[in-house]
Amino acid sequence: MKKALLAVLVALFISPAAFADNWGATVKLGMGENDPKTLNDGFNNGFASKDLTEGDEFFGLEGLYEHNLTDNDKVGVRLGIDFYGENELETRSQILNLKEDATENTYAIPLTVYYKRDNGIKNWSFFAGAGITYIHSELEYEAENLMGIDKEEFTLSKSKVFPHVMAGAEYRFSQLFALGLEAKYNFSAKTEKDYEGLNVVVSDRSGLSGAVTARFYF
């Protein structure tokens, strides 16, 4: 699944047909639901000070093609890649003579089919659709005593595919450029993995997100 989605994404950007009408590329910045449950729960260390940094933001790139049904109605397909903000936990315990560091990194590849009401240049256009997302999360953990010896470390990674729905609007400033807003809801985007008999939540990006988009048409 991962290789197939990446192949389609590459084709959208490098295909010779990408210079035909109704093709486009998008840059987006947004924020969304983020539940770093494993990091919030800590690592069974009740004696430590805890500093948790949550990465609710994401940065995305996207390629798209829109097919004309009528002068104003279109059906489109989008494929992109989203890089989520990093979740990072640092704990320090003088009592246990221990320091811990854990970092979660996640990216997603959403594929969306949508309907668009295109009202032309100098107007707002509206769209809504649904699709599937491939998500990959990696959690890196490292612990050592405060003297810098007796180090323990491990890495967990997990991938899955889940459904999403999206809707939004854009203002078309010219034939080539539009700015917009869009919202998306991820269903069941939690990635979990067993580690030494424990169920570890590697990442959970389920729920609502919103983004500002800059879209370029070719």
N, C-alpha and C positions, 0 to 999 in steps of 0.2 A: 504494500500500500504506500509506504513512504517513498520508494523509488518511483512508483507510477505518478504520484502527485508532484514530485520534484521535476519529473520529465515534462509534465504538462506545463508547469510554471516556466521552465526554460523555453519551451516552444512558444509560449505566449509572448515572450520578450524578444526572441531572436528570429522568429519566423519571418520570411520575406513578406508574408501577407500582413504583417503588423503595420505596414504603411498604408493600408487601405482604410476607408472610412469605418467609423464605429469601433475601432480598437483604442485602447487607452492604458495608461499606467497611473497608479495612485501611490501617494505617500500619506501616511496617517499617523496621528499621535492621539493617544487616548488613555483612559483609566477604566478599571473594571474591578469586579469582585475578586477577592484574593483571600483565601483562608489557609495560612501556614500552620495547620493544626499541630503537626509534629514539632515544629519549632516553638509554638506557643506552649505546648505541654512540657517542653524542655526534655531533658534526658535523665529523668528520675533524680535530679539533683536539686533537692530542696534547700540546700545551704548556700547556694551561689547567688551572686548578683547577676541579673540577666539584662542584656541589651539586644532587643530585637528590632531590626530594620525591615519593614515590609515594602515590597515593590509593587504598588498598585498600578503603575503606569505600563504602557506598552508602545512599541514603535512597529509600524507595519509597512510593507511594500506589497503591491498588488498589480496583476495584469488582468485585463478584461476584454471581452468582445460582446457587442450588442447587435442583435439582428432586428431589422425593421419589420414590424407587423403592419403598421400603418404609418402615416406621417408623424404621429405623436406617440404611438404605442410600440414598445420594444420588449424583447426578451433577451436577457443577457446572462453571461457566465463569468464568474470571477475566480481567480486562484491567487492566493497570496501567502505571505509568511509574516507572522507576528512574533516579535521578540519581547517577552515579558520582563518586567523589572525583577531584580534579584531580591530574594528573601535571605536575610543573613542573621544568624544568632551567635552572640558571644556571651559566654558565661565565665565567671571567675569565682573561686571559692578558696579563701584562706584556710578555712577549717579543714577542707578535704585536700588542700594543696593541689588543686586541679583547675585547669582551664580547658574550655571546650569551644570549638568553632564549627558551625554548620552553615552551609550555603546551598540554596536551591536555585537552579536555573531552569527556565522553561521556554520552549518555543512552540508555535502552532502553525499548521498549514491548513487554512480554511478554503473549502471549495463551495461556492454558492451559485445557485440558479435563481434569477429574480425577474420580476416584471417592473418596467419603468414607464412612467408617464412623462414623456419628454416635451416640455413646453418651449424649447428653443432658446436662442441666445437672448440675454438680458431678461431672463425669467427663471423662476424656480421650477425644478423638476423633482418628481417624487418616485420612490422605488421601495419594493419590499420583496423578500425572498427567503429561502431556506437552503440548508445544505449540511455538509458533514465537515468535521474538523479532525485532523490528525494532530495529536499533541504529544510532545516528548519532554519529560522532566527528569532532572538529575539532582540528587542530594549528596553532597560531599560532607563528611563528618571527620573531625580530627580532635583528639583529646591528648593532653600531656600534663605532667605535673608542672608546677610553676617554676621549677628549675630547668625545664626544657628537656627532660629525659622521660623514658617510659612512654613513648608515643603510641597511640592507638588511632587507626584511621580506617574508614571504609567508604565506598561509594555505592549508592543505589540509583538505578535508573528504571524508568517505566514509561511505556507508550500506550496510547489507546485511541480509538476513534469514537466520536460522539456527535450528536446532531446539534444544530443551531438554527435560530431564526434571526432575521435582521430587517431593518427598515431605516429610511433616511430621506434626506433632501439635499439638493445641491443647486447653487446659483451659477449659471453658465455665463461667464463674463465675455467669452469669445468662442469661436469655433474650436479653439485649442485648449481652453483652460476653464476649470470650474472649482469653486470652493464649496464644501458641504459639511453636513453633520449626519452622523449615523449611529444607531443603537443596535446592539446585538445581545442575544441571550443564549448562553451555553447551557445545555442540558447534560448533567452527569459527567462533568469534566474532571472529576477527582481521579487521580492516579494513586494506587495503593500497591504495596509490595510486602510480602512476608520477609522478615529478617530475624533469624535466631528465635523463631516462635512468636515474634511480635508483628502486628499489622501496622506498618509504617505508611502514613499518608505522605507521599513524596511531594504532591502539589494538589491544589484544588482551585481551579479557575472557573467553577460553575457560577452561573448567575449573569447579571446584567453588566454590560460595558458600553461606553460611549466614546466616540472619536471625532476629531476634526480632520477633514480630508482635503488634500489638494490633488486634483485629478487633471491629467493631461491627455488630450485626445489626438489621434493621428488619422 
